[in-house]
Amino acid sequence: MNVIMTNFNLESRKTSRTKNWEGLSEIDQAIRDNRLMEYRVKKSWADPWGRKLSIAVLLLFLIFVGFVVYWDLIKG
């Protein structure tokens, strides 16, 4: 059987094993520092859609709390 293994095949195997996941390095550092929730909040707030969704959820929650307090004062 004549199989020729080129240097390219050897190099591609080495580089695939030592591949650095740069996108996950920040999350990994956040986990090590035990600040994953802070990381998620900052990333969500930096995203315009995430910011709008956070404001909408907080606004709905405040409206609900206001309604419950108002209804309790009227009925109570």
N, C-alpha and C positions, 0 to 999 in steps of 0.2 A: 504494500500500500504506500503510495507516494503522497505524503501530506507535507505541504510546505507551510510552516508557521512563520509568518513575517514578524518583524519587530513591531509593526503597527498593532497586531493582535495582542502582543504582550503589553504594550503601553496602554491600550484601551482598557484592559483588565485592571491594571494598576490604578488608573485614574478613576475608574468607576467605584473602586473600593474606598478611595480617599476623597470622594466627592463631598464638598463642603456645602451644607444646606444653609446658605446665607439668609434666606427668608425666615428660617426657623430659629436662627441664633438669638434673635431678640426675645422670642418667646421662651427659649431655653434659659436665657439669663433671668427673665422675669420669674420663672419657676424656681430657679436657684435662690433668688432673693426673696421669694415668697411674696411677690407683689403682682400676681397674675390678674387679680381683679382690677387693680389700678391700671394695668396695661390695657385691659379690655375697655375700661371706661374712657381712657384717653384716646384710644383708636376709634371708638364709636363717636366720641365728640368731635374728632377731627374730620370725620366723614359727614358731608352735608346732609345726606339722607338719614344717617344715624342720629344726627343732632335734631333734625325735624321730628323723627320718630320718638326720640327721648322726650322732647318738649311736649309732643302730643299726648304721650302716655302720662306724663306728670300732670298735664292740664286736666285730662280726664279723671285722674285720681283725685285731684283737688276739687273738681266739680262734684264728684261722688261724695267726698268727705263733707263738703259744704251742704249738699243735699241731705245727708244723714243727720248732720247737726241741726239744720233748719227743720227737718221733719220731726226730730226728737223734741225740739223746743215747742213746736206747735202742738203736737200730740201729747207731750209729757206734762 
